[in-house]
Every structure is written in C-alpha cells, then in structure tokens.
Amino acid sequence: MAFVAHKPVKAEPVEDGEGQLKLFGWLVPDRTWTATGCIQVDDEWLNTVGGINRPLDRATVKVSSSLFWGLFAPWGVTLTNVNGCYSISKTFTGIFANNNRDVRALVKFENGLTTVNNPFEVALWPTWGFFVLENTGTGPNWAWNMGTRVLNGGSASQANPLTSEVRRRQGLTFWGYTHLQDAIWGQGGSLMAFNQYFKLNYPMFNGGVALDFGLKVIFIGEDVWSITTAFHEVAHIWHYEHLTGSFFPMIISDLISGCSTHNCQEQPHIGFLEGFGEYAAHRILCGDVYDSNSCFTRVRGFTLEFLREHPTCINPSTCLGVTTVEPGLVNLWRLLRNDDGNQHSLHLLTDDLFYTRDFQAAWPWNNWVNQGVPVSSLKPECQWYSNLDYNLFNVMRGFLPVAGYGSFAPASMNMLQFYTRFMNVNNVPVGFMQDRFRYMNPNEPQNPWTYCRNPCPNPAIWYNGPLQGWWDTANCYLMPLPLGGYVASNAYYVPATPGGCPAGTFAGAFPGCRALTLTPGSYPGGNFFGLQTISGGAAAVAWWTGAGSCPVGVQLFSLPFGSLKLCKVMDAPAGTILFIYSTFYVHSTNLPGTCTIGTLDSNGCKIGTPPAGTTAFSWGGNFYHSSQ
C-alpha cells in the first residue's frame, strides 16, 4: 500500500466574525458555501518529456471569505487529493447568511512529511506562510468552482503565483519529495522510509546545505538551485535519519577547517556522506524514481583518468587565505576521501552495463564512463553477473539494521565498510564485489570486458581464510592492493605498525603513535572541536570556544567577536607527520612493529601466500599470482 506521506491536517474551529444573529435572523435560511478547485505544477525537470502538469497532491489549502475592512475569516484547511483538487464548505447562519462575499483560496507546500517555503518571505507573514492562489469576485454564488490553476513559472516576480518561477520550483520540489517517500515506502516500508518531518527553506542564503538540529532543515540559495541540488540535499536528510551517531560535529569541523565539505580530501566518512548525496540524487532522477531530462550520463562511474586528474585537487583552491594544489585521486586512500570518488564507487554497484564500460577513456573529453563494447561481445563462457540488477534501493538497504546488523550504519562509516554491508544485506556474490572493487583503484590498467571470470584451480592462502583467484586470460587476479600493500619473498604484505614512538604511545588501531587526545570534556569546559592539521602535517591545531586563552598550546588566531580561538596544540616530532584518526596521531617510521592483520616477519605483515607452485606479484594496483 502506498505510504501517505503526511499526518492528517485537521481543520480547526474558526470564528467567521459575522455574528450569530439567529435571534433576529430566524426568517433567513442558513446558507452553505462551497469552494472547489485543483492545483497543478508544470514539470520540465522530473520527466524526459517536459511540459507535463503534475497534480499537486497532499498540499495544504485554506479557504476564507471576506468580512469587512479588508479582513478575511477562514473556513478551514484541507489537503489536496490525488488529483490535486480540494473542496471546503462553510455554513453561514443568521441575518448575514446570504450576503455577498469575496472568497479566496490560499496554498502552502506543507504536509506531515515536509514543508517547502522561504520562512523569511515577509509578504507571507500576515497569512502564516500561505500564498493566495485564487481570489473570486464579490457575489452570492454559494458554489465557487475556482477551476484548475497551474504553477507555470517563468517570471522572477512572485506577485503572481501562477507565473512565479520560485513558486514553480517550490511546488515541484514539494511534489517530488512527497512522491519520493511513496517510492521508498513501497520498496522498504517504514524502516527505509523518511521517519521524521523536515523542511526545505528555498530560496534562502547562498549555497546548499542539509543540517540536523533535531529538526532537520535544508537551505538552498538561488545561486545554486537545481532539481539535482534539491534531491542531493534531501538524500542527506534520509542519510541522517538512517545512521547511528551524528554527522553534525564532523560537518562543522570540515566547514571550519576546509571552508567546504566538497574539498579534494575530506575525512573518509564525510566523503562518503557527500558521495552518497550526489549518487542518490542522480539515481532518484534517472530511472529509479523519476525519468528526468536532467540525467545525461550520471548513473555510471567516472573514467579513471578523470579521477587521477580530479579538477578539485589539481586546480588551486583557497581557504582561510591559504591556497593549495594537491595530487588527484591517485590511489585508493585518496579516492575514499573525496566525494566524487565515493560517488563513483556507489555507481559501480548499480550500473547495469558495468562490464561494457570504458574506464580507460581519455579525460577531459570524458569524465563519466561510456559504453566501450556491446553486450554481445562479452564471452558467454565467462561469469559476468549480468543477471544482477541492483539499484538505489539496494544501496539504501545497506544502511538498515537487517541481515545480522543490529543497528543502522554508523556515521563514521567509510566506503570500504559500506561495500561489506551492501554485500551482506543484499546477499551479493563475492565475485561481483571483487569486480567492482577493482575499479575503486584509479590505476587499474584494463577495462572490465578484458577479464574473463573463471575460477583459478586453487585459492590463495589468506590471513582470514582461502581467497579465490580468478583467471583473467593470463594470470589469476586476487584483489586490489590494500593501503601500502606489496609483494616480498613470494608472499603478500602490508606495512607493519611502527614499534617505536618518538612521542606519545602506540595507537593500536592504526599504524601510528598516539600523540595527543583532544576530546570534548577532556579539558576545562570541554570546548575543543574542529580538529585539523596544518602545514602538511607539521603541526596540529584545534578550535577552542571556552573563556580565556588556549588551555593547551599556543593561540594562533581569534575571532574579533565571540570567544572562538585557534590553538596550535603540538608540533610533529622530527621525521614524522601528524594526521587525524578520531584524535591526533603521530605517524612514525620506526620498524619493526606490530600487525593489525596478518603476521609479522622481517618483511612486514604477511597477509597471504599464493597457491603452491605459483608466483605472487602485483600489477596495475592489484594482487595476482601466476597460472598453475
């Protein structure tokens, strides 16, 4: 059953202000007035045809009639039906029951799921956010049919709602959000659906952001509005509602330290948040919910050269007066910390034509991958998993507490962790995931159709059990290189964790040494936030909101208002750099150390060996072994 994406709006008792003079009006019959009409919104974004008028269902309508001195008394409120239509009646009694009246219909894009408006639109304050859709002329007509009114847009002026571009954008976005809820409910029920009321404030401020203040709010400015932005931000709202923990402190930290959450390099979970928002917007608009003319090629991954030469990284960017130029997404670690890298990784899971894509196409002529070969060219003897058709809703299930997961996905989740959840929740074959994981490596040298997935005779011996290799017509492919992975002495390795720390203590969960912990509550007032590093990791800084000077370190900067200060809390010990992993760590190069996976030997942490009689090697950012 389709979900009704709102709580019923109840009409409150109203005072019509005409007085109940029944004592003197007993000869005047009661008179019931009825106002009916329909509302539609022009849709040139959510469908490929364009120009379709959508019935604006589940919008709030209020009808009122004139009193005196320009005042109007409300009859009540209702929600438009599935055809975008409304009908409201009011019975008048007394000696004024048959008086002529002006009748008007007012509309608000609001229901129990969402409200779409600009709360600072002063002109609507006297009507509590409703705009006048239709005014009738004065007359004694007790059955007013106001007809069908279409929000056509096109004009910058908001004086006439039928021609106001802002009203059309608000109305179509409201319609899109409401029907998105219906689609999600139909695929995953109440567990997957939006479960809290949220607001879209448009047009308001500049830029676009979705925040969780308890009340979840989206702000979109006129400068960035597009239907894609509207769905990108609502995807964040859905994400906030289906996680364990909160993104809000991390978002504020990134906004302070990087002036944006769309930098070349973010914390991995922020890159995942933004990548999911953009991925979900494209999937919503491009077939999974709507068939928008805003799609183009945006339901597929990126070419690998585009990722390696990512413009956000290689072009100069300035924040807090500092201009930086960085390498592109040249390895898995950098890809995981970029929103496009995360978007790319999600598209790999749901691209039905994945095996035919040309990931090696040149950039800048191509950034989204195109089809390189026809499906008919895929060799029938190979395992292509072409019968598996995953979509946005499969990805959304990866956030849910199902299939053995006891809670929603954590706010700290990165893409590698999500890939594991996606596989388990949707019961995806390991080979399918291996094929996609291969193209999270920006240096993968071949296209998917060149790999013929036939199992090699014997699995490799891995630290956590057998690892099946796959014949690629020349050798046996195992997996992409883990961070820092290498081959030595015919075995597969990752670097060992440093054993000696020049400062602090060994961290245990990550290769490095714990240098300093600055968590809320650990210092007077518990007001440290916005942890970051500066000068390429040469020093660690934190923002302090407490009174007085920095309780730790040296003050570098303070706002001319308020109490916000930037404190340098430590310099990196010689020969090390600082980086953030929950708290501050020092990365040391003192080896040997200990292993978080595998077993320690003189080469590092051994995580696997090839089958007997074969040779281990790495090529193109992947682990392989020779044929048997």
C-alpha positions in Angstrom: 0.0 0.0 0.0 1.4 3.4 -0.9 2.5 5.4 2.0 0.5 8.6 2.7 3.4 10.9 3.4 1.8 13.2 5.9 -0.2 13.3 9.1 -3.8 14.4 8.5 -4.2 18.1 8.8 -7.2 18.9 10.9 -9.4 21.9 10.3 -9.5 24.0 13.5 -12.8 25.6 14.6 -13.0 29.1 13.1 -14.8 32.3 14.1 -16.2 33.8 11.0 -16.7 37.2 12.7 -20.2 37.7 11.2 -22.0 37.2 14.5 -24.6 34.5 15.1 -27.7 36.7 15.0 -30.1 33.8 14.7 -32.4 35.5 17.2 -33.1 38.2 14.6 -32.5 36.1 11.5 -34.9 33.2 12.1 -36.6 34.1 8.9 -33.3 33.9 7.0 -32.3 30.4 5.9 -28.9 29.0 6.6 -26.6 29.0 3.6 -23.7 26.6 3.0 -21.0 27.9 0.7 -18.6 25.5 -1.1 -15.3 26.3 -2.8 -13.6 23.8 -5.0 -10.6 23.8 -7.3 -7.5 22.0 -8.5 -3.8 22.8 -8.4 -1.1 21.6 -10.8 2.6 22.4 -11.3 4.5 22.5 -14.6 7.2 19.8 -14.6 10.1 20.2 -17.0 12.7 18.5 -14.8 11.4 15.3 -13.4 10.4 13.7 -16.7 12.0 13.3 -20.0 9.1 14.7 -22.0 8.9 18.0 -20.3 5.9 20.3 -20.0 3.7 17.8 -18.1 1.5 19.3 -15.5 1.6 17.4 -12.2 -1.4 17.3 -9.9 -0.1 18.9 -6.7 -1.5 16.3 -4.3 -1.2 16.5 -0.5 -0.6 20.2 -0.4 -2.4 22.3 2.3 -5.2 24.5 1.1 -7.1 27.1 3.2 -10.3 28.8 2.0 -11.5 32.1 3.6 -14.2 34.7 2.8 -14.4 38.5 3.3 -15.6 40.1 6.5 -15.2 43.9 6.5 -12.3 46.4 6.3 -10.4 44.0 4.1 -10.4 41.2 6.6 -11.0 37.6 5.8 -12.2 34.8 8.0 -11.0 31.2 7.3 -13.4 28.3 6.7 -10.9 25.6 7.4 -8.0 23.7 5.9 -7.6 20.5 3.9 -5.1 18.5 1.8 -5.5 18.2 -1.9 -6.4 14.8 -3.1 -4.6 12.6 -5.6 -5.8 14.8 -8.4 -4.5 17.9 -6.8 -8.1 19.0 -6.0 -9.8 20.4 -2.9 -13.3 21.1 -1.6 -14.1 23.1 1.5 -17.5 24.1 2.7 -18.8 26.6 5.3 -22.3 27.0 6.6 -23.4 30.6 7.5 -26.3 31.4 9.7 -28.1 34.5 10.8 -29.2 37.6 9.0 -26.0 37.8 7.0 -26.1 34.2 5.7 -27.0 35.4 2.2 -24.6 38.3 2.0 -22.3 38.7 -1.0 -18.7 37.6 -0.2 -15.3 37.5 -1.7 -13.8 34.0 -1.5 -10.2 33.2 -1.8 -8.0 30.0 -1.8 -4.6 30.0 -0.2 -1.9 27.3 -0.5 1.1 26.2 1.5 3.5 23.5 0.3 3.2 21.5 3.5 2.1 18.2 4.9 3.2 15.8 7.6 6.4 14.9 5.7 7.8 18.2 4.7 7.4 22.0 4.2 8.9 23.8 1.2 9.0 27.6 1.6 11.1 30.6 2.5 10.3 31.5 6.1 11.8 35.0 5.6 9.4 35.8 2.8 7.9 38.8 4.6 4.9 39.2 2.3 3.5 35.8 3.5 3.8 36.6 7.2 0.3 38.0 7.5 -1.1 34.8 6.1 1.1 32.4 8.1 3.1 31.3 5.1 0.1 30.7 2.8 0.1 32.4 -0.6 -3.1 33.5 -2.3 -3.8 31.2 -5.2 -7.1 32.5 -6.3 -9.5 35.4 -5.5 -13.1 35.3 -6.6 -15.2 38.4 -7.3 -17.9 39.5 -4.9 -21.1 37.7 -5.4 -23.8 35.5 -4.0 -22.6 32.3 -5.7 -22.6 29.7 -3.0 -20.7 27.1 -5.0 -17.5 28.6 -6.2 -15.5 26.4 -8.7 -12.2 28.1 -8.9 -11.0 25.9 -11.7 -7.6 24.3 -12.3 -4.7 26.6 -11.6 -1.2 25.7 -12.9 2.1 27.0 -11.5 3.8 27.6 -14.8 6.7 29.7 -13.6 8.9 31.7 -15.9 8.9 35.0 -14.0 11.3 36.4 -11.4 8.4 38.2 -9.8 6.4 36.4 -7.0 3.4 38.7 -7.2 1.5 36.2 -9.3 2.0 32.6 -8.1 0.9 31.2 -11.4 3.9 32.7 -13.2 6.4 32.9 -10.3 9.5 30.7 -11.0 10.1 30.4 -7.3 6.6 29.1 -6.7 7.0 26.5 -9.5 10.3 25.3 -8.1 8.9 25.1 -4.6 5.8 23.3 -5.8 7.6 20.8 -8.0 10.2 20.0 -5.3 7.4 19.5 -2.8 5.7 17.1 -5.2 9.0 15.3 -5.8 9.8 14.9 -2.1 6.3 13.6 -1.4 6.3 11.0 -4.2 9.9 10.0 -3.3 8.6 9.0 0.1 5.9 6.9 -1.6 8.6 5.1 -3.7 10.9 4.4 -0.8 8.0 3.1 1.3 7.0 0.8 -1.5 10.5 -0.7 -1.6 11.4 -0.9 2.0 8.4 0.0 4.2 8.6 2.1 7.3 12.2 1.1 8.2 13.6 2.5 5.0 11.2 5.5 4.6 11.7 9.0 5.9 10.7 8.8 9.5 10.9 12.5 10.6 9.4 15.7 9.4 11.9 18.0 7.6 11.9 21.5 5.9 13.3 22.9 2.7 14.0 26.6 3.0 14.2 27.9 -0.5 15.3 30.5 -1.7 17.4 31.3 1.4 21.0 32.3 1.9 23.6 31.1 -0.7 24.8 27.6 -1.4 23.1 24.5 -0.3 23.3 22.5 3.0 21.3 20.0 4.9 21.6 20.2 8.7 20.3 18.2 11.6 19.4 20.4 14.6 16.9 17.8 15.9 14.6 19.5 13.3 16.1 18.6 10.0 16.5 21.6 7.7 17.7 22.1 4.1 18.8 25.5 2.9 19.2 26.2 -0.8 20.1 29.5 -2.2 19.0 31.0 -5.5 22.6 30.9 -6.6 22.9 27.1 -6.7 19.3 25.9 -7.1 18.7 22.9 -9.4 16.5 19.9 -9.1 19.6 17.8 -8.7 20.7 20.0 -5.7 17.2 19.7 -4.2 17.5 15.9 -4.2 21.2 15.8 -3.2 20.2 17.7 0.0 17.2 15.6 0.7 19.4 12.5 0.3 21.5 13.9 3.2 18.3 14.1 5.3 17.5 10.5 4.6 21.1 9.6 5.5 20.9 11.4 8.8 17.7 9.5 9.7 19.2 6.1 8.9 22.5 6.1 10.8 23.9 5.6 14.3 25.5 8.7 15.6 25.6 12.2 14.1 27.4 13.9 11.3 26.8 17.4 12.6 30.0 17.9 14.7 32.1 16.5 11.8 30.3 18.7 9.2 31.0 21.8 11.3 34.6 20.8 11.7 35.1 20.4 8.0 33.4 23.7 7.2 35.8 25.4 9.6 38.9 23.6 8.6 38.3 23.4 4.8 35.6 26.0 4.2 33.5 23.3 2.5 32.5 19.6 2.6 33.5 19.3 -1.1 37.2 19.6 -0.9 39.7 17.4 -2.7 40.3 15.5 0.6 37.8 15.1 3.4 37.6 12.7 6.3 36.5 9.4 4.7 33.0 9.4 6.3 32.4 13.0 5.1 33.5 11.9 1.6 31.0 9.0 1.9 28.2 11.4 3.0 28.7 13.8 0.1 29.3 11.0 -2.4 26.1 9.2 -1.3 24.1 12.5 -1.6 25.2 13.1 -5.2 24.8 9.4 -6.2 21.3 9.2 -4.7 20.2 12.4 -6.4 21.2 11.0 -9.8 19.6 7.6 -9.2 16.4 9.3 -8.0 16.2 11.5 -11.1 17.4 9.0 -13.6 15.2 5.9 -13.5 14.9 4.5 -10.0 12.1 7.0 -9.1 11.8 9.6 -11.9 12.9 9.8 -15.6 14.3 13.2 -15.6 15.6 15.2 -18.5 18.5 16.3 -16.1 20.1 12.8 -16.3 22.6 12.7 -19.2 25.1 10.1 -18.2 25.0 10.4 -14.5 24.2 6.9 -13.4 27.6 5.4 -14.1 31.1 5.8 -12.7 33.9 8.1 -13.8 36.8 7.4 -16.1 39.9 6.6 -14.2 41.9 9.4 -15.8 39.3 11.9 -14.6 39.7 10.6 -11.0 43.5 10.8 -11.2 43.4 14.3 -12.6 40.4 15.4 -10.5 39.9 19.1 -11.0 39.1 19.9 -7.4 42.5 18.6 -6.5 44.8 19.8 -9.2 43.4 23.3 -9.6 44.3 25.9 -6.9 41.8 26.3 -4.1 41.9 28.9 -1.3 40.6 28.6 2.2 41.3 31.0 5.1 43.8 32.8 2.9 45.9 29.6 2.1 46.0 28.4 -1.5 46.7 24.7 -2.1 47.2 22.5 -5.1 47.1 18.7 -4.5 47.6 15.5 -6.4 44.5 14.0 -7.9 42.8 10.8 -6.7 45.9 8.7 -7.5 45.3 5.8 -5.1 42.5 4.1 -3.1 43.1 6.1 0.0 42.7 9.5 -1.7 39.7 8.2 -3.6 38.0 7.2 -0.3 38.4 10.8 1.0 36.7 12.5 -2.0 33.0 12.9 -2.7 33.4 12.1 -6.4 35.5 9.0 -5.5 32.7 7.8 -3.3 30.0 8.6 -5.8 32.0 6.7 -8.4 32.2 3.7 -6.0 28.5 3.6 -5.5 27.7 3.8 -9.2 29.9 0.8 -9.8 27.4 -1.3 -7.7 24.3 -0.3 -9.7 25.5 0.2 -13.3 23.7 -2.5 -15.3 26.3 -2.1 -18.1 29.3 -2.1 -15.9 31.2 -4.9 -17.8 30.9 -2.9 -21.1 32.2 0.4 -19.7 35.3 2.1 -21.0 37.1 3.2 -17.8 40.3 4.0 -19.7 38.8 6.7 -21.9 40.7 10.0 -22.1 39.8 13.0 -19.9 38.8 15.9 -20.2 36.8 14.6 -23.2 35.1 12.0 -21.0 34.6 12.2 -17.2 31.5 9.8 -17.0 32.2 6.4 -18.5 30.6 5.4 -21.7 29.9 2.0 -23.2 33.0 0.7 -24.9 31.8 -2.5 -26.3 28.3 -4.0 -27.0 26.9 -6.5 -24.5 27.0 -9.2 -27.2 30.8 -9.1 -27.2 31.0 -10.4 -23.6 32.2 -14.0 -23.9 29.5 -16.4 -22.8 31.9 -18.8 -21.0 32.8 -16.0 -18.5 30.9 -15.1 -15.3 29.7 -11.5 -15.8 27.0 -11.4 -13.1 24.9 -9.6 -15.7 21.6 -11.0 -14.3 22.1 -9.0 -11.0 20.2 -5.7 -11.3 20.8 -3.6 -8.2 19.5 0.0 -7.8 19.3 2.8 -5.3 17.0 0.9 -3.0 19.6 -1.9 -2.7 22.1 0.7 -1.7 19.7 2.2 0.8 19.2 -1.2 2.4 22.9 -1.2 3.2 22.2 1.4 5.9 19.4 -0.6 7.6 19.6 -2.8 10.7 19.0 -6.1 8.8 20.8 -9.2 7.8 22.6 -9.6 11.2 23.4 -5.9 11.6 21.9 -4.7 15.0 21.8 -1.0 14.2 21.8 1.5 11.4 25.1 2.1 9.7 27.5 4.3 11.8 28.1 7.9 11.0 31.8 7.1 10.9 31.4 4.5 8.1 33.6 4.8 5.0 33.1 3.2 1.6 35.1 0.1 2.3 32.9 -0.7 5.3 29.8 0.1 3.3 30.8 -2.3 0.5 30.8 -5.1 3.1 27.4 -4.1 4.4 26.0 -3.9 0.9 27.3 -7.4 0.1 25.9 -8.9 3.2 22.5 -7.2 3.2 21.8 -7.9 -0.4 23.4 -11.4 -0.5 25.7 -10.3 -3.3 28.3 -12.8 -4.7 31.8 -12.1 -3.7 32.9 -12.1 -7.3 30.5 -9.3 -8.1 32.1 -7.2 -5.4 35.6 -8.1 -6.4 34.9 -6.9 -10.0 33.6 -3.5 -8.7 36.3 -3.1 -6.1 38.9 -3.4 -8.9 37.7 -0.1 -10.3 38.0 1.7 -7.0 41.7 1.6 -7.8 42.3 4.7 -10.0 45.3 2.9 -11.6 43.5 -0.2 -12.8 45.0 -0.6 -16.3 42.3 -2.6 -18.1 38.6 -2.4 -18.8 36.1 -4.9 -17.3 35.4 -6.8 -20.5 39.1 -7.9 -20.7 38.7 -10.0 -17.6 37.1 -13.4 -18.0 35.9 -14.5 -14.6 36.7 -18.2 -14.4 37.9 -19.5 -11.0 41.5 -20.5 -10.8 42.1 -24.1 -9.7 43.3 -23.4 -6.1 42.7 -20.5 -3.8 45.4 -18.3 -2.2 46.1 -18.8 1.5 44.9 -15.6 3.2 45.2 -14.5 6.8 41.4 -14.8 7.3 40.8 -17.9 5.1 41.1 -19.0 1.5 40.9 -16.3 -1.2 39.6 -17.4 -4.6 41.6 -16.1 -7.6 40.0 -15.5 -11.0 41.6 -16.3 -14.3 41.9 -13.1 -16.5 43.2 -15.0 -19.6 46.8 -14.6 -18.4 47.1 -14.8 -14.6 44.9 -15.1 -11.5 43.5 -11.9 -10.1 43.1 -11.8 -6.3 42.2 -8.2 -5.1 43.2 -4.6 -5.3 46.3 -3.7 -3.3 45.4 -2.7 0.3 46.8 0.6 1.5 50.6 0.2 1.3 50.4 -3.4 0.0 53.4 -5.0 -1.7 54.9 -8.4 -2.6 58.1 -9.8 -1.0 59.5 -13.4 -0.7 56.6 -14.7 -2.8 54.0 -13.5 -0.3 51.6 -10.6 0.1 52.3 -7.9 2.7 51.0 -4.7 4.2 53.3 -2.4 6.2 53.7 -3.1 9.9 52.7 -0.7 12.5 55.6 1.3 14.0 57.1 -0.3 17.0 58.8 2.7 18.5 57.2 6.1 19.1 59.2 9.3 19.2 56.4 10.9 21.2 53.2 9.6 22.7 52.2 6.0 22.8 51.3 3.3 20.3 47.8 3.8 19.0 47.0 0.1 18.3 44.1 0.6 15.8 46.1 2.4 13.2 49.7 2.5 12.1 51.0 5.4 14.2 51.6 6.7 17.7 49.0 8.5 19.8 50.4 12.0 20.2 47.6 13.9 21.9 43.9 13.4 22.5 41.5 16.3 22.5 38.0 15.0 23.0 35.1 17.1 24.4 35.3 17.1 28.2 39.0 16.3 28.4 39.9 20.0 29.2 38.1 22.7 31.2 34.7 23.3 29.7 35.1 20.5 27.1 35.0 23.0 24.3 37.6 21.8 21.9 36.3 21.0 18.4 37.3 21.3 14.7 40.5 19.2 15.0 42.8 19.6 12.0 46.4 19.7 10.9 48.4 22.5 9.2 51.5 22.9 7.0 51.3 19.4 5.6 51.0 17.7 9.0 53.8 19.7 10.6 51.5 20.8 13.4 48.2 20.1 15.0 45.6 22.7 15.8 42.2 22.8 17.4 39.4 25.3 17.9 38.6 26.5 21.4 35.3 28.1 22.4 35.9 28.5 26.1 36.7 31.6 28.0 40.3 32.9 28.3 43.3 31.9 26.3 44.0 28.4 24.9 44.3 25.9 27.7 46.7 23.8 25.6 49.3 25.1 23.1 49.7 28.5 21.5 47.0 30.7 20.3 47.3 31.4 16.5 44.0 33.2 15.8 40.9 34.5 17.4 37.7 35.9 16.1 37.1 39.7 16.6 33.7 38.7 18.1 32.7 35.8 20.4 35.3 33.5 22.0 36.4 31.3 19.2 40.2 30.8 19.1 42.6 28.6 17.1 45.2 26.9 19.2 48.3 25.1 18.0 48.4 22.2 20.4 51.6 20.5 19.2 54.3 20.3 16.6 55.1 17.0 14.8 58.2 15.3 16.2 61.2 15.3 13.9 60.8 12.8 11.0 57.0 12.4 11.4 53.8 14.0 10.3 50.6 14.4 12.1 47.3 13.2 10.9 43.8 12.7 12.4 42.3 9.4 13.2 39.5 10.1 15.7 42.1 12.0 17.6 45.7 13.1 16.8 48.3 10.6 16.0 52.0 10.8 15.1 53.0 8.6 12.1 56.3 7.0 12.9 58.7 5.1 10.5 60.4 3.1 13.2 60.1 -0.6 12.3 59.7 -3.4 13.0 56.4 -3.1 14.8 53.1 -5.0 15.2 50.4 -6.1 12.8 46.7 -5.3 12.8 46.2 -8.0 10.2 48.5 -10.9 9.1 51.6 -12.0 10.9 54.9 -10.1 11.4 58.1 -11.2 9.8 61.2 -9.4 8.6 59.3 -8.1 5.5 56.4 -6.6 7.4 52.9 -8.0 7.9 52.3 -11.1 5.8 48.6 -11.3 4.8 48.7 -14.2 2.3 50.6 -16.6 0.1 49.8 -17.8 -3.4 48.9 -21.4 -4.1 51.7 -23.9 -4.2 53.7 -23.8 -7.4 52.7 -20.3 -8.3 54.3 -16.9 -8.1 52.9 -13.9 -6.2 53.1 -10.4 -7.9 51.4 -7.1 -8.1 50.4 -5.3 -11.3 48.3 -2.3 -12.0 47.4 -1.8 -8.3 46.2 -5.3 -7.8 47.5 -8.6 -6.2 47.9 -11.5 -8.6 49.5 -14.9 -8.8 50.7 -16.8 -11.8 48.8 -19.6 -13.5 49.1 -23.1 -12.2 
